[in-house]
């Protein structure tokens, strides 16, 4: 059993953040771009996969900007600095100034028209940052700091600005940047590339882009005829024959966050090593442990029901013939999927579950990615399937703190805020830019009745010998 000090539940306060929106500003590219009204751009099937048809909301908190001794911003208003820098980088990243629409067969494309551009929102709050609680812990109460249109439909992406940024200045002088980027345009690594260019441009007061952005989504055109060589159970419709989805969605789950120390991650990895010559990674062990603990705490029934664990794998380094060009910021992720019965998860060996995760991760190859592209071309899934599924998103791989220094230092917190709209998603986060210890924060949604059981399973209190 691991020491309890290796795992710590993190608390966040219930609060309201009063704010006033001062203006909504359309941001156009600051110079000419290589597209005219009526032009379109191709999106790959990786960009247009059903899981990418969302906006990814993130928030970044910064301390008081009044002491600008470390910055080149010369006390100009935060909103003006970020507005001008966004206009500058929308020249090389001009597709982000456009919109999405569906063509005749339901496939998405980028199109350029009049009166488009990104959207920036200026807001002010009489609150001070100190009143927002521990800024290392994602808090759903921060939702007002990320702009949504009044009566905006869930999952709406068509005819929407592809970049929506809200700058909220607090009465203490600190501020937040609430950002929504359309996942169809960039995956997590592409978003970090865009964010880094925006931040570097704001910090320098001139356009700074390195690497130069590369569009070229035709790299992932489907084959003719399509060749689907894998079953792609990650997208398979599975009838919900268990109590899992009903328990989660009807019980109004709550978001829980846990600090996981590097020691505990190493301890799990040691316990998880399969009995073969292929070692597992820390991610394999953590993902397997979270999956098992979640299923056990919720008490999923019946025992023979098949469950899925899905997670994204960055396929950039797997592309060899030819390799991707530097600066490509589109979606280059494949969804890996491990599958197991409830009984095997709850009563089987930890090593077995970890092996399933490892095999799913290693199964993502260039051939698998091309098969995914062709599968989407043929099947074109139209809805997200939640049946028997937990999805883990690993943000610890992203340089989210390093990429977000706009001239006021790295953010106090950078990341998501609220998982409850998609309660079958779990996120692994870096603890923060100030933490040198390699800790991570795990955020997950649970029915309130399962929270005590989950922390016990998470800490290995009820597991006995996990080998």
TORKOL-4160 file (C-alpha; in steps of 0.2 Angstrom, whole numbers, padded with zeros to 4 digits, m for minus):
467
<pt num="1" X="0000" Y="0000" Z="0000"/>
<pt num="2" X="0006" Y="0017" Z="m0004"/>
<pt num="3" X="0009" Y="0031" Z="0009"/>
<pt num="4" X="m0007" Y="0042" Z="0009"/>
<pt num="5" X="0005" Y="0057" Z="0007"/>
<pt num="6" X="0009" Y="0052" Z="m0011"/>
<pt num="7" X="m0009" Y="0056" Z="m0016"/>
<pt num="8" X="m0018" Y="0071" Z="m0010"/>
<pt num="9" X="m0036" Y="0077" Z="m0014"/>
<pt num="10" X="m0037" Y="0095" Z="m0019"/>
<pt num="11" X="m0051" Y="0106" Z="m0014"/>
<pt num="12" X="m0058" Y="0121" Z="m0023"/>
<pt num="13" X="m0071" Y="0133" Z="m0017"/>
<pt num="14" X="m0089" Y="0136" Z="m0022"/>
<pt num="15" X="m0089" Y="0154" Z="m0028"/>
<pt num="16" X="m0097" Y="0167" Z="m0040"/>
<pt num="17" X="m0086" Y="0179" Z="m0050"/>
<pt num="18" X="m0096" Y="0195" Z="m0054"/>
<pt num="19" X="m0089" Y="0203" Z="m0070"/>
<pt num="20" X="m0094" Y="0216" Z="m0083"/>
<pt num="21" X="m0091" Y="0213" Z="m0101"/>
<pt num="22" X="m0085" Y="0230" Z="m0109"/>
<pt num="23" X="m0083" Y="0226" Z="m0127"/>
<pt num="24" X="m0083" Y="0212" Z="m0140"/>
<pt num="25" X="m0070" Y="0215" Z="m0154"/>
<pt num="26" X="m0068" Y="0207" Z="m0170"/>
<pt num="27" X="m0050" Y="0204" Z="m0174"/>
<pt num="28" X="m0044" Y="0203" Z="m0192"/>
<pt num="29" X="m0027" Y="0199" Z="m0199"/>
<pt num="30" X="m0016" Y="0214" Z="m0197"/>
<pt num="31" X="m0010" Y="0212" Z="m0215"/>
<pt num="32" X="m0015" Y="0204" Z="m0232"/>
<pt num="33" X="m0017" Y="0185" Z="m0231"/>
<pt num="34" X="m0017" Y="0172" Z="m0246"/>
<pt num="35" X="m0035" Y="0170" Z="m0246"/>
<pt num="36" X="m0050" Y="0180" Z="m0252"/>
<pt num="37" X="m0069" Y="0179" Z="m0249"/>
<pt num="38" X="m0076" Y="0163" Z="m0257"/>
<pt num="39" X="m0060" Y="0153" Z="m0255"/>
<pt num="40" X="m0059" Y="0137" Z="m0245"/>
<pt num="41" X="m0046" Y="0126" Z="m0237"/>
<pt num="42" X="m0046" Y="0107" Z="m0236"/>
<pt num="43" X="m0048" Y="0099" Z="m0219"/>
<pt num="44" X="m0042" Y="0081" Z="m0216"/>
<pt num="45" X="m0052" Y="0067" Z="m0209"/>
<pt num="46" X="m0042" Y="0069" Z="m0193"/>
<pt num="47" X="m0047" Y="0087" Z="m0192"/>
<pt num="48" X="m0065" Y="0082" Z="m0196"/>
<pt num="49" X="m0067" Y="0067" Z="m0184"/>
<pt num="50" X="m0082" Y="0068" Z="m0173"/>
<pt num="51" X="m0071" Y="0070" Z="m0157"/>
<pt num="52" X="m0063" Y="0086" Z="m0165"/>
<pt num="53" X="m0079" Y="0095" Z="m0168"/>
<pt num="54" X="m0078" Y="0104" Z="m0152"/>
<pt num="55" X="m0070" Y="0120" Z="m0144"/>
<pt num="56" X="m0056" Y="0117" Z="m0132"/>
<pt num="57" X="m0058" Y="0129" Z="m0117"/>
<pt num="58" X="m0043" Y="0134" Z="m0107"/>
<pt num="59" X="m0039" Y="0147" Z="m0095"/>
<pt num="60" X="m0023" Y="0156" Z="m0090"/>
<pt num="61" X="m0021" Y="0167" Z="m0074"/>
<pt num="62" X="m0007" Y="0180" Z="m0072"/>
<pt num="63" X="m0002" Y="0190" Z="m0057"/>
<pt num="64" X="m0003" Y="0209" Z="m0056"/>
<pt num="65" X="0004" Y="0217" Z="m0072"/>
<pt num="66" X="0007" Y="0234" Z="m0063"/>
<pt num="67" X="0025" Y="0230" Z="m0061"/>
<pt num="68" X="0031" Y="0229" Z="m0079"/>
<pt num="69" X="0050" Y="0229" Z="m0075"/>
<pt num="70" X="0051" Y="0212" Z="m0083"/>
<pt num="71" X="0041" Y="0216" Z="m0098"/>
<pt num="72" X="0043" Y="0226" Z="m0114"/>
<pt num="73" X="0024" Y="0231" Z="m0113"/>
<pt num="74" X="0027" Y="0248" Z="m0106"/>
<pt num="75" X="0011" Y="0248" Z="m0095"/>
<pt num="76" X="0000" Y="0247" Z="m0111"/>
<pt num="77" X="m0017" Y="0239" Z="m0106"/>
<pt num="78" X="m0017" Y="0220" Z="m0107"/>
<pt num="79" X="m0031" Y="0219" Z="m0119"/>
<pt num="80" X="m0023" Y="0231" Z="m0131"/>
<pt num="81" X="m0007" Y="0221" Z="m0131"/>
<pt num="82" X="m0015" Y="0204" Z="m0134"/>
<pt num="83" X="m0027" Y="0212" Z="m0147"/>
<pt num="84" X="m0013" Y="0219" Z="m0157"/>
<pt num="85" X="m0003" Y="0203" Z="m0156"/>
<pt num="86" X="m0017" Y="0192" Z="m0161"/>
<pt num="87" X="m0020" Y="0203" Z="m0176"/>
<pt num="88" X="m0002" Y="0201" Z="m0181"/>
<pt num="89" X="m0001" Y="0182" Z="m0179"/>
<pt num="90" X="m0018" Y="0180" Z="m0189"/>
<pt num="91" X="m0007" Y="0184" Z="m0204"/>
<pt num="92" X="0003" Y="0168" Z="m0204"/>
<pt num="93" X="m0011" Y="0158" Z="m0195"/>
<pt num="94" X="m0024" Y="0166" Z="m0207"/>
<pt num="95" X="m0035" Y="0150" Z="m0207"/>
<pt num="96" X="m0040" Y="0154" Z="m0189"/>
<pt num="97" X="m0048" Y="0170" Z="m0195"/>
<pt num="98" X="m0060" Y="0160" Z="m0206"/>
<pt num="99" X="m0076" Y="0149" Z="m0202"/>
<pt num="100" X="m0081" Y="0131" Z="m0204"/>
<pt num="101" X="m0095" Y="0125" Z="m0214"/>
<pt num="102" X="m0101" Y="0108" Z="m0221"/>
<pt num="103" X="m0100" Y="0104" Z="m0239"/>
<pt num="104" X="m0113" Y="0093" Z="m0249"/>
<pt num="105" X="m0108" Y="0076" Z="m0241"/>
<pt num="106" X="m0107" Y="0083" Z="m0223"/>
<pt num="107" X="m0088" Y="0085" Z="m0223"/>
<pt num="108" X="m0081" Y="0101" Z="m0215"/>
<pt num="109" X="m0071" Y="0114" Z="m0224"/>
<pt num="110" X="m0063" Y="0131" Z="m0219"/>
<pt num="111" X="m0071" Y="0145" Z="m0229"/>
<pt num="112" X="m0067" Y="0164" Z="m0230"/>
<pt num="113" X="m0080" Y="0177" Z="m0231"/>
<pt num="114" X="m0083" Y="0195" Z="m0226"/>
<pt num="115" X="m0085" Y="0200" Z="m0208"/>
<pt num="116" X="m0076" Y="0185" Z="m0201"/>
<pt num="117" X="m0060" Y="0186" Z="m0190"/>
<pt num="118" X="m0057" Y="0180" Z="m0172"/>
<pt num="119" X="m0066" Y="0187" Z="m0157"/>
<pt num="120" X="m0059" Y="0195" Z="m0142"/>
<pt num="121" X="m0069" Y="0200" Z="m0126"/>
<pt num="122" X="m0064" Y="0213" Z="m0114"/>
<pt num="123" X="m0071" Y="0211" Z="m0096"/>
<pt num="124" X="m0067" Y="0217" Z="m0079"/>
<pt num="125" X="m0071" Y="0210" Z="m0062"/>
<pt num="126" X="m0071" Y="0218" Z="m0044"/>
<pt num="127" X="m0064" Y="0202" Z="m0038"/>
<pt num="128" X="m0046" Y="0199" Z="m0033"/>
<pt num="129" X="m0036" Y="0184" Z="m0038"/>
<pt num="130" X="m0034" Y="0179" Z="m0020"/>
<pt num="131" X="m0053" Y="0176" Z="m0019"/>
<pt num="132" X="m0053" Y="0163" Z="m0032"/>
<pt num="133" X="m0045" Y="0150" Z="m0021"/>
<pt num="134" X="m0030" Y="0138" Z="m0025"/>
<pt num="135" X="m0026" Y="0143" Z="m0043"/>
<pt num="136" X="m0017" Y="0126" Z="m0045"/>
<pt num="137" X="m0034" Y="0117" Z="m0045"/>
<pt num="138" X="m0046" Y="0118" Z="m0060"/>
<pt num="139" X="m0063" Y="0125" Z="m0053"/>
<pt num="140" X="m0079" Y="0124" Z="m0063"/>
<pt num="141" X="m0084" Y="0141" Z="m0055"/>
<pt num="142" X="m0071" Y="0150" Z="m0067"/>
<pt num="143" X="m0083" Y="0147" Z="m0081"/>
<pt num="144" X="m0088" Y="0165" Z="m0083"/>
<pt num="145" X="m0070" Y="0169" Z="m0087"/>
<pt num="146" X="m0072" Y="0160" Z="m0104"/>
<pt num="147" X="m0084" Y="0168" Z="m0116"/>
<pt num="148" X="m0099" Y="0159" Z="m0123"/>
<pt num="149" X="m0112" Y="0167" Z="m0134"/>
<pt num="150" X="m0129" Y="0169" Z="m0126"/>
<pt num="151" X="m0140" Y="0153" Z="m0129"/>
<pt num="152" X="m0125" Y="0145" Z="m0138"/>
<pt num="153" X="m0129" Y="0127" Z="m0143"/>
<pt num="154" X="m0118" Y="0113" Z="m0136"/>
<pt num="155" X="m0105" Y="0108" Z="m0148"/>
<pt num="156" X="m0109" Y="0122" Z="m0160"/>
<pt num="157" X="m0094" Y="0125" Z="m0172"/>
<pt num="158" X="m0102" Y="0130" Z="m0189"/>
<pt num="159" X="m0101" Y="0149" Z="m0192"/>
<pt num="160" X="m0092" Y="0152" Z="m0176"/>
<pt num="161" X="m0076" Y="0162" Z="m0173"/>
<pt num="162" X="m0062" Y="0149" Z="m0172"/>
<pt num="163" X="m0053" Y="0159" Z="m0159"/>
<pt num="164" X="m0063" Y="0166" Z="m0145"/>
<pt num="165" X="m0052" Y="0175" Z="m0131"/>
<pt num="166" X="m0059" Y="0184" Z="m0116"/>
<pt num="167" X="m0047" Y="0195" Z="m0106"/>
<pt num="168" X="m0053" Y="0198" Z="m0088"/>
<pt num="169" X="m0044" Y="0211" Z="m0078"/>
<pt num="170" X="m0046" Y="0209" Z="m0059"/>
<pt num="171" X="m0046" Y="0224" Z="m0046"/>
<pt num="172" X="m0029" Y="0218" Z="m0040"/>
<pt num="173" X="m0021" Y="0221" Z="m0057"/>
<pt num="174" X="m0020" Y="0202" Z="m0061"/>
<pt num="175" X="m0029" Y="0196" Z="m0076"/>
<pt num="176" X="m0035" Y="0180" Z="m0084"/>
<pt num="177" X="m0035" Y="0174" Z="m0102"/>
<pt num="178" X="m0050" Y="0163" Z="m0106"/>
<pt num="179" X="m0047" Y="0154" Z="m0123"/>
<pt num="180" X="m0058" Y="0144" Z="m0134"/>
<pt num="181" X="m0049" Y="0136" Z="m0149"/>
<pt num="182" X="m0058" Y="0125" Z="m0162"/>
<pt num="183" X="m0051" Y="0108" Z="m0161"/>
<pt num="184" X="m0054" Y="0105" Z="m0180"/>
<pt num="185" X="m0040" Y="0117" Z="m0184"/>
<pt num="186" X="m0027" Y="0111" Z="m0171"/>
<pt num="187" X="m0024" Y="0097" Z="m0159"/>
<pt num="188" X="m0015" Y="0100" Z="m0142"/>
<pt num="189" X="0002" Y="0102" Z="m0150"/>
<pt num="190" X="m0004" Y="0113" Z="m0164"/>
<pt num="191" X="m0013" Y="0124" Z="m0151"/>
<pt num="192" X="0004" Y="0125" Z="m0141"/>
<pt num="193" X="0012" Y="0131" Z="m0157"/>
<pt num="194" X="m0001" Y="0144" Z="m0160"/>
<pt num="195" X="m0001" Y="0150" Z="m0142"/>
<pt num="196" X="0018" Y="0151" Z="m0141"/>
<pt num="197" X="0018" Y="0162" Z="m0157"/>
<pt num="198" X="0004" Y="0174" Z="m0150"/>
<pt num="199" X="0014" Y="0175" Z="m0133"/>
<pt num="200" X="0031" Y="0178" Z="m0141"/>
<pt num="201" X="0023" Y="0192" Z="m0152"/>
<pt num="202" X="0015" Y="0200" Z="m0138"/>
<pt num="203" X="0031" Y="0200" Z="m0128"/>
<pt num="204" X="0042" Y="0206" Z="m0142"/>
<pt num="205" X="0029" Y="0219" Z="m0148"/>
<pt num="206" X="0032" Y="0213" Z="m0166"/>
<pt num="207" X="0028" Y="0197" Z="m0176"/>
<pt num="208" X="0038" Y="0182" Z="m0170"/>
<pt num="209" X="0034" Y="0165" Z="m0178"/>
<pt num="210" X="0045" Y="0150" Z="m0176"/>
<pt num="211" X="0042" Y="0138" Z="m0184"/>
<pt num="212" X="0033" Y="0145" Z="m0198"/>
<pt num="213" X="0015" Y="0137" Z="m0198"/>
<pt num="214" X="0011" Y="0124" Z="m0211"/>
<pt num="215" X="m0007" Y="0120" Z="m0216"/>
<pt num="216" X="m0005" Y="0106" Z="m0230"/>
<pt num="217" X="m0020" Y="0095" Z="m0223"/>
<pt num="218" X="m0020" Y="0086" Z="m0240"/>
<pt num="219" X="m0005" Y="0076" Z="m0232"/>
<pt num="220" X="m0019" Y="0065" Z="m0224"/>
<pt num="221" X="m0031" Y="0063" Z="m0239"/>
<pt num="222" X="m0039" Y="0046" Z="m0239"/>
<pt num="223" X="m0033" Y="0032" Z="m0251"/>
<pt num="224" X="m0043" Y="0027" Z="m0266"/>
<pt num="225" X="m0051" Y="0015" Z="m0263"/>
<pt num="226" X="m0050" Y="0016" Z="m0244"/>
<pt num="227" X="m0041" Y="0003" Z="m0235"/>
<pt num="228" X="m0048" Y="0000" Z="m0217"/>
<pt num="229" X="m0035" Y="m0013" Z="m0210"/>
<pt num="230" X="m0040" Y="m0011" Z="m0191"/>
<pt num="231" X="m0057" Y="m0013" Z="m0182"/>
<pt num="232" X="m0057" Y="0004" Z="m0174"/>
<pt num="233" X="m0067" Y="m0001" Z="m0159"/>
<pt num="234" X="m0063" Y="0017" Z="m0152"/>
<pt num="235" X="m0078" Y="0023" Z="m0164"/>
<pt num="236" X="m0089" Y="0008" Z="m0163"/>
<pt num="237" X="m0107" Y="0011" Z="m0157"/>
<pt num="238" X="m0109" Y="0000" Z="m0141"/>
<pt num="239" X="m0126" Y="m0001" Z="m0133"/>
<pt num="240" X="m0126" Y="0004" Z="m0115"/>
<pt num="241" X="m0129" Y="m0012" Z="m0107"/>
<pt num="242" X="m0122" Y="m0007" Z="m0090"/>
<pt num="243" X="m0126" Y="0006" Z="m0077"/>
<pt num="244" X="m0111" Y="0016" Z="m0081"/>
<pt num="245" X="m0118" Y="0030" Z="m0092"/>
<pt num="246" X="m0135" Y="0031" Z="m0082"/>
<pt num="247" X="m0125" Y="0033" Z="m0066"/>
<pt num="248" X="m0114" Y="0046" Z="m0072"/>
<pt num="249" X="m0125" Y="0057" Z="m0082"/>
<pt num="250" X="m0141" Y="0056" Z="m0071"/>
<pt num="251" X="m0132" Y="0058" Z="m0055"/>
<pt num="252" X="m0125" Y="0075" Z="m0059"/>
<pt num="253" X="m0107" Y="0070" Z="m0056"/>
<pt num="254" X="m0095" Y="0081" Z="m0047"/>
<pt num="255" X="m0077" Y="0086" Z="m0052"/>
<pt num="256" X="m0063" Y="0079" Z="m0041"/>
<pt num="257" X="m0045" Y="0083" Z="m0042"/>
<pt num="258" X="m0030" Y="0074" Z="m0035"/>
<pt num="259" X="m0011" Y="0078" Z="m0033"/>
<pt num="260" X="m0001" Y="0063" Z="m0038"/>
<pt num="261" X="0017" Y="0063" Z="m0033"/>
<pt num="262" X="0031" Y="0057" Z="m0043"/>
<pt num="263" X="0035" Y="0044" Z="m0030"/>
<pt num="264" X="0017" Y="0037" Z="m0032"/>
<pt num="265" X="0019" Y="0037" Z="m0051"/>
<pt num="266" X="0035" Y="0027" Z="m0050"/>
<pt num="267" X="0028" Y="0015" Z="m0037"/>
<pt num="268" X="0013" Y="0011" Z="m0049"/>
<pt num="269" X="0025" Y="0009" Z="m0063"/>
<pt num="270" X="0035" Y="m0003" Z="m0053"/>
<pt num="271" X="0019" Y="m0013" Z="m0049"/>
<pt num="272" X="0013" Y="m0013" Z="m0066"/>
<pt num="273" X="0028" Y="m0020" Z="m0076"/>
<pt num="274" X="0021" Y="m0034" Z="m0087"/>
<pt num="275" X="0029" Y="m0051" Z="m0086"/>
<pt num="276" X="0038" Y="m0049" Z="m0103"/>
<pt num="277" X="0052" Y="m0040" Z="m0110"/>
<pt num="278" X="0043" Y="m0024" Z="m0115"/>
<pt num="279" X="0042" Y="m0011" Z="m0101"/>
<pt num="280" X="0027" Y="0000" Z="m0098"/>
<pt num="281" X="0027" Y="0019" Z="m0096"/>
<pt num="282" X="0021" Y="0029" Z="m0082"/>
<pt num="283" X="0006" Y="0034" Z="m0092"/>
<pt num="284" X="0002" Y="0016" Z="m0095"/>
<pt num="285" X="0002" Y="0012" Z="m0077"/>
<pt num="286" X="m0007" Y="0028" Z="m0072"/>
<pt num="287" X="m0020" Y="0026" Z="m0085"/>
<pt num="288" X="m0023" Y="0008" Z="m0080"/>
<pt num="289" X="m0024" Y="0012" Z="m0062"/>
<pt num="290" X="m0037" Y="0027" Z="m0064"/>
<pt num="291" X="m0047" Y="0016" Z="m0076"/>
<pt num="292" X="m0048" Y="0002" Z="m0063"/>
<pt num="293" X="m0051" Y="0013" Z="m0048"/>
<pt num="294" X="m0065" Y="0023" Z="m0058"/>
<pt num="295" X="m0074" Y="0007" Z="m0062"/>
<pt num="296" X="m0073" Y="m0001" Z="m0045"/>
<pt num="297" X="m0079" Y="0015" Z="m0036"/>
<pt num="298" X="m0094" Y="0017" Z="m0048"/>
<pt num="299" X="m0097" Y="m0002" Z="m0046"/>
<pt num="300" X="m0101" Y="m0004" Z="m0064"/>
<pt num="301" X="m0113" Y="m0019" Z="m0068"/>
<pt num="302" X="m0115" Y="m0032" Z="m0075"/>
<pt num="303" X="m0098" Y="m0041" Z="m0073"/>
<pt num="304" X="m0097" Y="m0047" Z="m0091"/>
<pt num="305" X="m0100" Y="m0030" Z="m0099"/>
<pt num="306" X="m0086" Y="m0024" Z="m0110"/>
<pt num="307" X="m0078" Y="m0007" Z="m0106"/>
<pt num="308" X="m0067" Y="0004" Z="m0116"/>
<pt num="309" X="m0053" Y="0016" Z="m0111"/>
<pt num="310" X="m0048" Y="0028" Z="m0125"/>
<pt num="311" X="m0034" Y="0040" Z="m0126"/>
<pt num="312" X="m0025" Y="0051" Z="m0139"/>
<pt num="313" X="m0008" Y="0046" Z="m0146"/>
<pt num="314" X="0002" Y="0059" Z="m0155"/>
<pt num="315" X="0007" Y="0051" Z="m0171"/>
<pt num="316" X="0019" Y="0064" Z="m0177"/>
<pt num="317" X="0035" Y="0054" Z="m0175"/>
<pt num="318" X="0027" Y="0039" Z="m0182"/>
<pt num="319" X="0025" Y="0047" Z="m0200"/>
<pt num="320" X="0041" Y="0042" Z="m0210"/>
<pt num="321" X="0035" Y="0041" Z="m0228"/>
<pt num="322" X="0036" Y="0055" Z="m0230"/>
<pt num="323" X="0037" Y="0064" Z="m0213"/>
<pt num="324" X="0027" Y="0079" Z="m0208"/>
<pt num="325" X="0034" Y="0096" Z="m0212"/>
<pt num="326" X="0040" Y="0106" Z="m0197"/>
<pt num="327" X="0026" Y="0119" Z="m0191"/>
<pt num="328" X="0011" Y="0108" Z="m0196"/>
<pt num="329" X="m0002" Y="0112" Z="m0183"/>
<pt num="330" X="m0017" Y="0101" Z="m0188"/>
<pt num="331" X="m0023" Y="0086" Z="m0180"/>
<pt num="332" X="m0011" Y="0072" Z="m0180"/>
<pt num="333" X="m0018" Y="0061" Z="m0166"/>
<pt num="334" X="m0025" Y="0044" Z="m0166"/>
<pt num="335" X="m0037" Y="0037" Z="m0153"/>
<pt num="336" X="m0030" Y="0022" Z="m0145"/>
<pt num="337" X="m0043" Y="0010" Z="m0137"/>
<pt num="338" X="m0041" Y="m0004" Z="m0123"/>
<pt num="339" X="m0055" Y="m0015" Z="m0120"/>
<pt num="340" X="m0059" Y="m0026" Z="m0105"/>
<pt num="341" X="m0074" Y="m0034" Z="m0096"/>
<pt num="342" X="m0079" Y="m0026" Z="m0079"/>
<pt num="343" X="m0074" Y="m0043" Z="m0071"/>
<pt num="344" X="m0057" Y="m0043" Z="m0078"/>
<pt num="345" X="m0054" Y="m0025" Z="m0073"/>
<pt num="346" X="m0061" Y="m0027" Z="m0055"/>
<pt num="347" X="m0053" Y="m0044" Z="m0051"/>
<pt num="348" X="m0039" Y="m0046" Z="m0063"/>
<pt num="349" X="m0021" Y="m0042" Z="m0061"/>
<pt num="350" X="m0015" Y="m0024" Z="m0062"/>
<pt num="351" X="m0001" Y="m0030" Z="m0074"/>
<pt num="352" X="m0015" Y="m0037" Z="m0086"/>
<pt num="353" X="m0024" Y="m0020" Z="m0087"/>
<pt num="354" X="m0008" Y="m0011" Z="m0089"/>
<pt num="355" X="m0003" Y="m0022" Z="m0104"/>
<pt num="356" X="m0019" Y="m0018" Z="m0112"/>
<pt num="357" X="m0016" Y="0000" Z="m0111"/>
<pt num="358" X="0002" Y="m0002" Z="m0117"/>
<pt num="359" X="m0004" Y="m0013" Z="m0132"/>
<pt num="360" X="m0017" Y="0000" Z="m0137"/>
<pt num="361" X="m0004" Y="0014" Z="m0136"/>
<pt num="362" X="0009" Y="0004" Z="m0146"/>
<pt num="363" X="m0004" Y="m0001" Z="m0159"/>
<pt num="364" X="m0005" Y="0017" Z="m0165"/>
<pt num="365" X="0007" Y="0017" Z="m0181"/>
<pt num="366" X="0007" Y="0026" Z="m0197"/>
<pt num="367" X="m0003" Y="0011" Z="m0205"/>
<pt num="368" X="m0016" Y="0013" Z="m0191"/>
<pt num="369" X="m0017" Y="0032" Z="m0194"/>
<pt num="370" X="m0020" Y="0029" Z="m0212"/>
<pt num="371" X="m0033" Y="0016" Z="m0208"/>
<pt num="372" X="m0042" Y="0029" Z="m0197"/>
<pt num="373" X="m0042" Y="0042" Z="m0211"/>
<pt num="374" X="m0050" Y="0029" Z="m0222"/>
<pt num="375" X="m0062" Y="0023" Z="m0209"/>
<pt num="376" X="m0069" Y="0041" Z="m0207"/>
<pt num="377" X="m0070" Y="0043" Z="m0225"/>
<pt num="378" X="m0081" Y="0028" Z="m0227"/>
<pt num="379" X="m0091" Y="0028" Z="m0210"/>
<pt num="380" X="m0091" Y="0047" Z="m0206"/>
<pt num="381" X="m0097" Y="0045" Z="m0188"/>
<pt num="382" X="m0110" Y="0058" Z="m0184"/>
<pt num="383" X="m0111" Y="0057" Z="m0165"/>
<pt num="384" X="m0099" Y="0054" Z="m0150"/>
<pt num="385" X="m0101" Y="0037" Z="m0142"/>
<pt num="386" X="m0100" Y="0036" Z="m0124"/>
<pt num="387" X="m0106" Y="0018" Z="m0121"/>
<pt num="388" X="m0095" Y="0010" Z="m0108"/>
<pt num="389" X="m0081" Y="0022" Z="m0111"/>
<pt num="390" X="m0068" Y="0032" Z="m0101"/>
<pt num="391" X="m0057" Y="0044" Z="m0110"/>
<pt num="392" X="m0041" Y="0050" Z="m0103"/>
<pt num="393" X="m0032" Y="0066" Z="m0110"/>
<pt num="394" X="m0014" Y="0068" Z="m0106"/>
<pt num="395" X="m0010" Y="0087" Z="m0104"/>
<pt num="396" X="0007" Y="0083" Z="m0095"/>
<pt num="397" X="0015" Y="0082" Z="m0113"/>
<pt num="398" X="0011" Y="0100" Z="m0117"/>
<pt num="399" X="0022" Y="0115" Z="m0114"/>
<pt num="400" X="0007" Y="0125" Z="m0109"/>
<pt num="401" X="0016" Y="0135" Z="m0095"/>
<pt num="402" X="0031" Y="0138" Z="m0106"/>
<pt num="403" X="0021" Y="0143" Z="m0121"/>
<pt num="404" X="0010" Y="0156" Z="m0112"/>
<pt num="405" X="0022" Y="0170" Z="m0107"/>
<pt num="406" X="0015" Y="0185" Z="m0115"/>
<pt num="407" X="0026" Y="0197" Z="m0106"/>
<pt num="408" X="0020" Y="0195" Z="m0088"/>
<pt num="409" X="0029" Y="0179" Z="m0084"/>
<pt num="410" X="0022" Y="0161" Z="m0085"/>
<pt num="411" X="0004" Y="0159" Z="m0079"/>
<pt num="412" X="0000" Y="0154" Z="m0061"/>
<pt num="413" X="m0012" Y="0141" Z="m0069"/>
<pt num="414" X="m0014" Y="0135" Z="m0086"/>
<pt num="415" X="m0027" Y="0122" Z="m0092"/>
<pt num="416" X="m0045" Y="0117" Z="m0092"/>
<pt num="417" X="m0058" Y="0122" Z="m0079"/>
<pt num="418" X="m0074" Y="0110" Z="m0080"/>
<pt num="419" X="m0075" Y="0092" Z="m0085"/>
<pt num="420" X="m0093" Y="0090" Z="m0079"/>
<pt num="421" X="m0101" Y="0093" Z="m0096"/>
<pt num="422" X="m0092" Y="0077" Z="m0102"/>
<pt num="423" X="m0091" Y="0067" Z="m0086"/>
<pt num="424" X="m0083" Y="0052" Z="m0095"/>
<pt num="425" X="m0067" Y="0062" Z="m0098"/>
<pt num="426" X="m0052" Y="0062" Z="m0086"/>
<pt num="427" X="m0037" Y="0074" Z="m0088"/>
<pt num="428" X="m0019" Y="0072" Z="m0082"/>
<pt num="429" X="m0012" Y="0089" Z="m0079"/>
<pt num="430" X="0005" Y="0096" Z="m0074"/>
<pt num="431" X="0004" Y="0103" Z="m0057"/>
<pt num="432" X="0011" Y="0120" Z="m0062"/>
<pt num="433" X="0026" Y="0130" Z="m0068"/>
<pt num="434" X="0033" Y="0132" Z="m0051"/>
<pt num="435" X="0033" Y="0113" Z="m0047"/>
<pt num="436" X="0050" Y="0105" Z="m0050"/>
<pt num="437" X="0044" Y="0088" Z="m0042"/>
<pt num="438" X="0036" Y="0080" Z="m0057"/>
<pt num="439" X="0019" Y="0080" Z="m0048"/>
<pt num="440" X="0003" Y="0078" Z="m0059"/>
<pt num="441" X="m0015" Y="0083" Z="m0055"/>
<pt num="442" X="m0028" Y="0070" Z="m0060"/>
<pt num="443" X="m0046" Y="0078" Z="m0063"/>
<pt num="444" X="m0060" Y="0066" Z="m0065"/>
<pt num="445" X="m0079" Y="0066" Z="m0063"/>
<pt num="446" X="m0088" Y="0055" Z="m0050"/>
<pt num="447" X="m0105" Y="0052" Z="m0043"/>
<pt num="448" X="m0105" Y="0060" Z="m0026"/>
<pt num="449" X="m0109" Y="0042" Z="m0018"/>
<pt num="450" X="m0093" Y="0035" Z="m0026"/>
<pt num="451" X="m0080" Y="0049" Z="m0021"/>
<pt num="452" X="m0074" Y="0040" Z="m0005"/>
<pt num="453" X="m0072" Y="0023" Z="m0013"/>
<pt num="454" X="m0062" Y="0031" Z="m0027"/>
<pt num="455" X="m0049" Y="0039" Z="m0016"/>
<pt num="456" X="m0047" Y="0023" Z="m0007"/>
<pt num="457" X="m0044" Y="0013" Z="m0023"/>
<pt num="458" X="m0033" Y="0027" Z="m0029"/>
<pt num="459" X="m0022" Y="0026" Z="m0014"/>
<pt num="460" X="m0022" Y="0007" Z="m0015"/>
<pt num="461" X="m0030" Y="0005" Z="0002"/>
<pt num="462" X="m0042" Y="m0009" Z="m0003"/>
<pt num="463" X="m0031" Y="m0017" Z="m0016"/>
<pt num="464" X="m0020" Y="m0029" Z="m0005"/>
<pt num="465" X="m0006" Y="m0035" Z="m0017"/>
<pt num="466" X="m0008" Y="m0026" Z="m0033"/>
<pt num="467" X="0004" Y="m0037" Z="m0043"/>
